[in-house]
Amino acid sequence: MGIKLLESGQMLSAIVGWNGSRDLDHPANASEVGKLDASVNELPTALFYFQDMMILERELVVTPRNHVIWARTSRVDDPRAFRVPHGFKTVQHEAIRSNMEAAHRAGKPQDEWRMMLPLCATTSWTTRLSYRDAVRMACYFTDVAKYIERENILLAGRLLNTSLELQELLPVAFGLSHATVEAALANFKRIKISERPIHGHHFSRVGIMVAIGAQMSIALRAQFVRHREFIISDDFVHLLNEARSEQFPISERVIVQAVALETTWRTVLGKRTCWMAQSDLWAPLARLFITSDGLPCAASRSCPYAEDAKLRIAGKDPGAPCPRFASLHNVPLSVQQFTEAALQAERTSNPEMWRHELEHAPLEGGK
């Protein structure tokens, strides 16, 4: 576990920006600019690697929605080999592994049984943070820790340690004195913990805008919040304010409210109708907008995820093979692959469309 500095930032960009915006007899230096809670301090950035952190910590990092992040997902590693930080292990974890193994042996898709992963399971990600955002993120972890400490003192302590670790890196990451960073930590505007959404389900249009309220799994929320075109509010932080919340599975539901242009909804969800883009996970949202014309391969008849699709057909990826890819490229499916695809089709946002694609998918032996 730990936060590693991969690339330090330079305050020169903020100094040049600040001095260039004003007529000053005495140009400001790094110490003076570094204490300013202003957008000019979003110019200097540093690259961090969050290694072996909790899934829930990653979700806190992306909650403010200004993230630049590339994360390792549970689809890369075998979910059955999940690890949790010291102090958070329970006997239930072995039961979870056993249930995952049983589901795997029964031939159930990985996307289904990986949903048993607890929020305290470890993952890693790379993120670029501006100086201003790094300061505010450190404060955010502290504030969330204080918010949940009454109900979950163990998790609160973990989040506070993460905050302190990031704080210690800030002077090195941005070439500033400890005094300057401490002043910023004390004075920068905090990221607010949003109010808890009340309404679970609604759909409304106002002109060209669409607003929705829905319940979704944390696994879906993890992908949905990556799309920064949406204005999103949810109750994820409030969910953490429960005893042993770090043990909740990623299938746990959260209430999400989101607003965006209707064209944005259709573009994002159209792509997520794609077989290779976890259309089953996105089904609660995708069903609101989807038509078969929204598939990424509809116009070009070329799969944008062709290499991944080939791995599935070759048996080197745990997911069910895409029947549309098999049809477009005349790649015959085995009986087992066809069966897996048929089961997967029923979990997608548009089962009828995928049943139609299966009817046209070639089979080995021509049957």
Kinemage of the C-alpha trace (Angstrom):
@kinemage 1
@onewidth
@group {chain A} dominant
@subgroup {mainchain}
@vectorlist {calphas} color= white
{ca met a 1} P 0.000 0.000 0.000
{ca gly a 2} L 1.183 3.481 -0.685
{ca ile a 3} L 1.202 6.584 -2.862
{ca lys a 4} L 4.235 6.926 -5.088
{ca leu a 5} L 5.354 10.089 -6.852
{ca leu a 6} L 6.094 9.212 -10.475
{ca glu a 7} L 6.641 12.693 -11.855
{ca ser a 8} L 6.995 15.937 -9.920
{ca gly a 9} L 5.304 19.166 -10.937
{ca gln a 10} L 6.766 22.615 -11.409
{ca met a 11} L 5.227 25.696 -9.830
{ca leu a 12} L 6.788 27.802 -12.586
{ca ser a 13} L 3.641 27.498 -14.705
{ca ala a 14} L 1.521 28.907 -11.854
{ca ile a 15} L 4.039 31.684 -11.146
{ca val a 16} L 4.198 32.720 -14.814
{ca gly a 17} L 0.401 32.567 -15.082
{ca trp a 18} L -0.179 34.629 -11.951
{ca asn a 19} L 2.425 37.296 -12.668
{ca gly a 20} L 1.353 37.502 -16.292
{ca ser a 21} L -2.208 38.304 -15.271
{ca arg a 22} L -1.228 41.314 -13.181
{ca asp a 23} L 0.906 44.426 -13.347
{ca leu a 24} L 3.146 43.924 -10.348
{ca asp a 25} L 6.094 45.957 -9.146
{ca his a 26} L 7.320 42.870 -7.311
{ca pro a 27} L 6.419 39.588 -9.054
{ca ala a 28} L 5.103 36.854 -6.756
{ca asn a 29} L 7.257 33.821 -5.971
{ca ala a 30} L 6.383 30.150 -5.510
{ca ser a 31} L 5.690 30.519 -1.811
{ca glu a 32} L 3.205 33.344 -2.375
{ca val a 33} L 1.434 31.738 -5.321
{ca gly a 34} L 1.325 28.344 -3.576
{ca lys a 35} L -0.885 29.796 -0.832
{ca leu a 36} L -3.499 31.078 -3.292
{ca asp a 37} L -6.717 29.101 -3.620
{ca ala a 38} L -7.061 30.045 -7.275
{ca ser a 39} L -7.375 28.164 -10.553
{ca val a 40} L -3.866 29.279 -11.524
{ca asn a 41} L -2.700 26.513 -9.170
{ca glu a 42} L -4.343 23.971 -11.441
{ca leu a 43} L -1.571 24.619 -13.997
{ca pro a 44} L 1.227 22.709 -12.204
{ca thr a 45} L 0.556 18.957 -12.110
{ca ala a 46} L 2.270 15.860 -10.734
{ca leu a 47} L 1.820 12.183 -11.546
{ca phe a 48} L 1.020 9.781 -8.705
{ca tyr a 49} L 0.681 6.011 -8.462
{ca phe a 50} L -1.742 4.738 -5.822
{ca gln a 51} L -0.597 1.172 -5.232
{ca asp a 52} L -2.582 -1.547 -3.444
{ca met a 53} L -5.250 0.829 -2.222
{ca met a 54} L -8.864 -0.076 -1.499
{ca ile a 55} L -11.445 -0.025 -4.270
{ca leu a 56} L -13.432 2.407 -2.128
{ca glu a 57} L -10.444 4.782 -1.946
{ca arg a 58} L -10.303 4.878 -5.731
{ca glu a 59} L -13.994 5.747 -5.779
{ca leu a 60} L -13.381 8.627 -3.387
{ca val a 61} L -10.647 9.989 -5.668
{ca val a 62} L -13.040 10.175 -8.636
{ca thr a 63} L -16.048 11.473 -6.673
{ca pro a 64} L -15.178 15.200 -7.182
{ca arg a 65} L -15.327 14.473 -10.973
{ca asn a 66} L -12.180 16.418 -11.961
{ca his a 67} L -10.003 13.325 -12.139
{ca val a 68} L -7.389 12.371 -14.710
{ca ile a 69} L -6.970 8.701 -13.917
{ca trp a 70} L -6.173 5.314 -15.406
{ca ala a 71} L -7.097 2.432 -13.145
{ca arg a 72} L -6.346 -1.257 -12.972
{ca thr a 73} L -9.666 -3.088 -12.990
{ca ser a 74} L -10.830 -6.319 -11.427
{ca arg a 75} L -11.090 -7.727 -14.948
{ca val a 76} L -7.292 -7.669 -15.300
{ca asp a 77} L -6.558 -9.822 -12.252
{ca asp a 78} L -8.319 -12.981 -11.209
{ca pro a 79} L -10.960 -11.745 -8.726
{ca arg a 80} L -10.617 -14.996 -6.774
{ca ala a 81} L -7.110 -13.897 -5.777
{ca phe a 82} L -8.271 -10.590 -4.292
{ca arg a 83} L -6.297 -9.163 -1.389
{ca val a 84} L -7.292 -6.807 1.410
{ca pro a 85} L -5.114 -4.580 3.616
{ca his a 86} L -3.906 -5.806 6.973
{ca gly a 87} L -6.478 -5.147 9.667
{ca phe a 88} L -9.453 -5.535 7.322
{ca lys a 89} L -9.311 -9.285 6.710
{ca thr a 90} L -12.253 -11.368 7.910
{ca val a 91} L -13.209 -15.042 7.785
{ca gln a 92} L -15.938 -14.061 5.338
{ca his a 93} L -13.332 -13.408 2.664
{ca glu a 94} L -12.551 -17.110 2.342
{ca ala a 95} L -16.257 -17.813 1.995
{ca ile a 96} L -16.395 -15.206 -0.769
{ca arg a 97} L -13.483 -16.905 -2.553
{ca ser a 98} L -15.224 -20.266 -2.247
{ca asn a 99} L -18.426 -18.827 -3.703
{ca met a 100} L -16.451 -17.256 -6.562
{ca glu a 101} L -14.716 -20.558 -7.251
{ca ala a 102} L -18.036 -22.418 -7.253
{ca ala a 103} L -19.524 -19.904 -9.684
{ca his a 104} L -16.445 -20.194 -11.885
{ca arg a 105} L -16.652 -24.006 -11.954
{ca ala a 106} L -20.348 -23.763 -12.770
{ca gly a 107} L -19.419 -21.829 -15.902
{ca lys a 108} L -20.883 -18.524 -14.804
{ca pro a 109} L -19.259 -15.456 -16.417
{ca gln a 110} L -16.581 -13.594 -14.472
{ca asp a 111} L -18.543 -10.354 -14.767
{ca glu a 112} L -21.210 -11.975 -12.618
{ca trp a 113} L -19.185 -13.458 -9.754
{ca arg a 114} L -16.600 -10.689 -9.536
{ca met a 115} L -19.452 -8.595 -8.142
{ca met a 116} L -18.774 -10.362 -4.836
{ca leu a 117} L -15.533 -8.388 -4.439
{ca pro a 118} L -15.534 -6.389 -1.187
{ca leu a 119} L -14.886 -2.645 -1.292
{ca cys a 120} L -11.767 -3.170 0.806
{ca ala a 121} L -10.170 -5.344 -1.908
{ca thr a 122} L -7.002 -3.725 -3.202
{ca thr a 123} L -6.426 -2.196 -6.599
{ca ser a 124} L -4.023 0.333 -8.130
{ca trp a 125} L -4.273 3.382 -10.356
{ca thr a 126} L -2.266 6.189 -11.892
{ca thr a 127} L -3.560 9.733 -11.600
{ca arg a 128} L -2.409 13.216 -12.528
{ca leu a 129} L -3.312 15.848 -9.951
{ca ser a 130} L -2.867 19.571 -10.147
{ca tyr a 131} L -1.372 21.229 -7.078
{ca arg a 132} L -4.737 22.697 -6.133
{ca asp a 133} L -6.586 19.402 -6.598
{ca ala a 134} L -3.942 17.456 -4.682
{ca val a 135} L -4.320 19.789 -1.705
{ca arg a 136} L -8.094 19.557 -1.835
{ca met a 137} L -8.003 15.765 -2.237
{ca ala a 138} L -5.869 15.405 0.890
{ca cys a 139} L -8.391 17.548 2.765
{ca tyr a 140} L -11.295 15.555 1.314
{ca phe a 141} L -9.955 12.263 2.668
{ca thr a 142} L -9.585 13.920 6.072
{ca asp a 143} L -13.136 15.276 5.948
{ca val a 144} L -14.636 11.937 4.891
{ca ala a 145} L -12.683 10.241 7.698
{ca lys a 146} L -14.182 12.682 10.215
{ca tyr a 147} L -17.651 12.203 8.744
{ca ile a 148} L -17.622 8.404 9.155
{ca glu a 149} L -15.490 8.000 12.297
{ca arg a 150} L -18.444 7.550 14.641
{ca glu a 151} L -19.852 4.588 12.698
{ca asn a 152} L -16.643 3.184 11.215
{ca ile a 153} L -13.549 4.166 13.176
{ca leu a 154} L -11.371 1.534 11.468
{ca leu a 155} L -12.045 2.824 7.961
{ca ala a 156} L -11.810 6.432 9.176
{ca gly a 157} L -8.290 5.724 10.425
{ca arg a 158} L -7.338 4.227 7.075
{ca leu a 159} L -8.597 7.266 5.148
{ca leu a 160} L -6.835 9.639 7.513
{ca asn a 161} L -3.543 7.804 6.924
{ca thr a 162} L -4.065 8.102 3.167
{ca ser a 163} L -4.635 11.839 3.581
{ca leu a 164} L -1.462 12.234 5.640
{ca glu a 165} L 0.575 10.267 3.114
{ca leu a 166} L -0.586 12.533 0.295
{ca gln a 167} L 0.088 15.624 2.414
{ca glu a 168} L 3.657 14.485 3.038
{ca leu a 169} L 4.262 14.128 -0.688
{ca leu a 170} L 3.001 17.597 -1.635
{ca pro a 171} L 6.178 19.612 -0.817
{ca val a 172} L 8.311 17.172 -2.810
{ca ala a 173} L 5.818 16.827 -5.644
{ca phe a 174} L 5.569 20.581 -6.250
{ca gly a 175} L 8.850 21.937 -4.887
{ca leu a 176} L 7.265 23.951 -2.095
{ca ser a 177} L 8.118 24.496 1.553
{ca his a 178} L 6.166 22.672 4.230
{ca ala a 179} L 4.948 26.033 5.527
{ca thr a 180} L 3.435 26.918 2.129
{ca val a 181} L 1.690 23.552 1.835
{ca glu a 182} L 0.390 23.772 5.399
{ca ala a 183} L -1.074 27.210 4.642
{ca ala a 184} L -2.779 25.790 1.545
{ca leu a 185} L -4.175 22.826 3.489
{ca ala a 186} L -5.616 25.215 6.056
{ca asn a 187} L -7.060 27.795 3.670
{ca phe a 188} L -8.065 26.148 0.375
{ca lys a 189} L -11.801 25.657 -0.139
{ca arg a 190} L -12.829 22.101 0.764
{ca ile a 191} L -14.617 19.612 -1.455
{ca lys a 192} L -18.096 19.370 0.015
{ca ile a 193} L -19.690 16.059 0.931
{ca ser a 194} L -22.835 16.260 -1.172
{ca glu a 195} L -26.300 15.947 0.279
{ca arg a 196} L -27.738 12.451 0.168
{ca pro a 197} L -30.077 11.991 -2.833
{ca ile a 198} L -33.630 11.110 -1.806
{ca his a 199} L -35.374 9.993 -4.997
{ca gly a 200} L -34.214 6.671 -6.400
{ca his a 201} L -35.903 6.635 -9.820
{ca his a 202} L -36.915 9.420 -12.191
{ca phe a 203} L -36.442 10.448 -15.816
{ca ser a 204} L -37.098 13.958 -17.113
{ca arg a 205} L -36.277 16.205 -20.060
{ca val a 206} L -35.822 19.959 -19.963
{ca gly a 207} L -35.116 21.179 -23.466
{ca ile a 208} L -31.994 19.394 -24.670
{ca met a 209} L -31.064 18.213 -21.176
{ca val a 210} L -31.966 14.887 -19.599
{ca ala a 211} L -31.938 14.176 -15.860
{ca ile a 212} L -32.194 10.723 -14.344
{ca gly a 213} L -32.291 9.237 -10.893
{ca ala a 214} L -31.467 5.562 -10.532
{ca gln a 215} L -30.153 2.895 -8.244
{ca met a 216} L -27.055 1.153 -9.537
{ca ser a 217} L -24.296 -1.104 -8.299
{ca ile a 218} L -21.059 0.426 -7.074
{ca ala a 219} L -19.413 -1.492 -9.938
{ca leu a 220} L -21.501 0.471 -12.456
{ca arg a 221} L -21.043 3.703 -10.524
{ca ala a 222} L -17.269 3.167 -10.787
{ca gln a 223} L -17.512 3.305 -14.571
{ca phe a 224} L -20.263 5.894 -14.846
{ca val a 225} L -18.428 8.583 -12.874
{ca arg a 226} L -15.458 8.311 -15.251
{ca his a 227} L -17.542 10.142 -17.865
{ca arg a 228} L -16.975 13.739 -16.883
{ca glu a 229} L -19.626 15.049 -19.275
{ca phe a 230} L -22.230 14.201 -16.644
{ca ile a 231} L -23.116 16.230 -13.571
{ca ile a 232} L -23.470 13.543 -10.905
{ca ser a 233} L -24.487 13.397 -7.263
{ca asp a 234} L -24.800 10.172 -5.309
{ca asp a 235} L -24.812 8.704 -1.823
{ca phe a 236} L -21.546 6.744 -1.997
{ca val a 237} L -19.881 8.687 0.832
{ca his a 238} L -23.021 8.319 2.936
{ca leu a 239} L -22.878 4.562 2.327
{ca leu a 240} L -19.416 4.525 3.899
{ca asn a 241} L -20.912 6.017 7.035
{ca glu a 242} L -22.120 2.583 8.108
{ca ala a 243} L -20.464 -0.008 10.304
{ca arg a 244} L -18.112 -2.282 8.336
{ca ser a 245} L -19.035 -0.551 5.078
{ca glu a 246} L -15.632 -1.494 3.627
{ca gln a 247} L -16.869 -5.114 3.596
{ca phe a 248} L -19.823 -4.327 1.308
{ca pro a 249} L -19.541 -5.994 -2.127
{ca ile a 250} L -19.214 -3.935 -5.277
{ca ser a 251} L -22.727 -5.138 -6.127
{ca glu a 252} L -24.030 -2.914 -3.290
{ca arg a 253} L -26.505 -0.352 -4.619
{ca val a 254} L -26.139 3.428 -4.493
{ca ile a 255} L -28.580 6.166 -5.456
{ca val a 256} L -27.284 8.287 -8.334
{ca gln a 257} L -28.683 11.464 -9.867
{ca ala a 258} L -27.183 12.679 -13.137
{ca val a 259} L -27.763 15.416 -15.727
{ca ala a 260} L -26.329 15.805 -19.236
{ca leu a 261} L -27.214 16.712 -22.804
{ca glu a 262} L -29.457 14.090 -24.363
{ca thr a 263} L -26.865 13.636 -27.123
{ca thr a 264} L -24.275 12.851 -24.445
{ca trp a 265} L -26.525 10.207 -22.904
{ca arg a 266} L -27.103 8.590 -26.289
{ca thr a 267} L -23.420 8.674 -27.248
{ca val a 268} L -22.109 7.210 -23.991
{ca leu a 269} L -24.856 4.639 -23.528
{ca gly a 270} L -24.812 3.730 -27.213
{ca lys a 271} L -21.207 2.641 -26.825
{ca arg a 272} L -22.075 0.743 -23.667
{ca thr a 273} L -24.644 -1.327 -25.558
{ca cys a 274} L -21.627 -2.936 -27.165
{ca trp a 275} L -21.113 -6.564 -26.121
{ca met a 276} L -17.463 -5.876 -25.320
{ca ala a 277} L -18.229 -2.816 -23.179
{ca gln a 278} L -20.040 -4.650 -20.376
{ca ser a 279} L -23.548 -3.993 -21.630
{ca asp a 280} L -24.967 -6.222 -18.879
{ca leu a 281} L -23.449 -4.018 -16.171
{ca trp a 282} L -24.747 -0.875 -17.894
{ca ala a 283} L -28.205 -2.299 -18.584
{ca pro a 284} L -30.025 -0.228 -15.890
{ca leu a 285} L -29.027 2.965 -17.713
{ca ala a 286} L -28.672 1.727 -21.277
{ca arg a 287} L -32.262 0.521 -21.453
{ca leu a 288} L -33.380 4.145 -21.276
{ca phe a 289} L -31.962 5.103 -24.656
{ca ile a 290} L -30.690 2.189 -26.694
{ca thr a 291} L -31.376 1.186 -30.275
{ca ser a 292} L -29.357 -1.235 -32.371
{ca asp a 293} L -28.137 1.701 -34.477
{ca gly a 294} L -26.227 2.899 -31.416
{ca leu a 295} L -23.703 0.063 -31.531
{ca pro a 296} L -20.142 1.246 -32.262
{ca cys a 297} L -19.899 -1.228 -35.165
{ca ala a 298} L -23.305 -0.374 -36.684
{ca ala a 299} L -22.113 2.105 -39.305
{ca ser a 300} L -18.602 0.873 -40.080
{ca arg a 301} L -19.344 -2.847 -39.590
{ca ser a 302} L -15.923 -2.900 -37.966
{ca cys a 303} L -15.398 -3.766 -34.302
{ca pro a 304} L -13.429 -1.133 -32.349
{ca tyr a 305} L -12.531 -3.845 -29.816
{ca ala a 306} L -11.499 -6.468 -32.362
{ca glu a 307} L -8.388 -7.651 -30.502
{ca asp a 308} L -10.351 -8.172 -27.298
{ca ala a 309} L -13.120 -9.932 -29.231
{ca lys a 310} L -10.572 -12.307 -30.757
{ca leu a 311} L -9.217 -13.159 -27.298
{ca arg a 312} L -12.685 -14.194 -26.173
{ca ile a 313} L -13.209 -16.464 -29.139
{ca ala a 314} L -9.735 -17.963 -28.562
{ca gly a 315} L -10.663 -18.651 -24.932
{ca lys a 316} L -8.012 -16.258 -23.578
{ca asp a 317} L -10.548 -13.851 -22.062
{ca pro a 318} L -13.153 -15.001 -19.504
{ca gly a 319} L -16.046 -13.180 -21.162
{ca ala a 320} L -18.572 -14.703 -23.537
{ca pro a 321} L -17.701 -14.203 -27.243
{ca cys a 322} L -19.566 -11.514 -29.164
{ca pro a 323} L -22.069 -13.004 -31.652
{ca arg a 324} L -22.034 -9.873 -33.816
{ca phe a 325} L -18.240 -10.044 -34.158
{ca ala a 326} L -18.514 -13.720 -35.082
{ca ser a 327} L -21.102 -12.862 -37.719
{ca leu a 328} L -19.256 -9.836 -39.165
{ca his a 329} L -15.992 -11.764 -39.491
{ca asn a 330} L -17.475 -15.212 -40.169
{ca val a 331} L -15.783 -16.752 -37.133
{ca pro a 332} L -17.643 -19.921 -36.101
{ca leu a 333} L -18.554 -20.377 -32.446
{ca ser a 334} L -18.404 -23.680 -30.603
{ca val a 335} L -21.579 -25.025 -29.014
{ca gln a 336} L -20.236 -24.048 -25.590
{ca gln a 337} L -19.422 -20.517 -26.763
{ca phe a 338} L -22.864 -20.186 -28.312
{ca thr a 339} L -24.464 -21.293 -25.028
{ca glu a 340} L -22.378 -18.799 -23.035
{ca ala a 341} L -23.324 -16.023 -25.458
{ca ala a 342} L -27.009 -16.920 -25.226
{ca leu a 343} L -26.900 -16.662 -21.442
{ca gln a 344} L -25.028 -13.351 -21.662
{ca ala a 345} L -27.564 -11.962 -24.134
{ca glu a 346} L -30.331 -12.188 -21.540
{ca arg a 347} L -28.359 -9.983 -19.151
{ca thr a 348} L -27.744 -7.173 -21.633
{ca ser a 349} L -29.656 -3.921 -22.058
{ca asn a 350} L -31.264 -5.234 -25.278
{ca pro a 351} L -31.785 -9.033 -25.130
{ca glu a 352} L -34.008 -9.084 -28.217
{ca met a 353} L -31.338 -7.457 -30.369
{ca trp a 354} L -28.694 -9.931 -29.216
{ca arg a 355} L -30.986 -12.907 -29.747
{ca his a 356} L -31.285 -11.723 -33.331
{ca glu a 357} L -27.492 -11.502 -33.636
{ca leu a 358} L -27.151 -15.037 -32.269
{ca glu a 359} L -29.481 -16.340 -34.957
{ca his a 360} L -26.981 -15.123 -37.579
{ca ala a 361} L -23.766 -16.163 -35.798
{ca pro a 362} L -21.928 -19.035 -37.557
{ca leu a 363} L -21.457 -22.294 -35.647
{ca glu a 364} L -18.726 -24.890 -35.891
{ca gly a 365} L -19.843 -27.679 -38.166
{ca gly a 366} L -22.351 -25.362 -39.818
{ca lys a 367} L -25.118 -26.218 -37.376
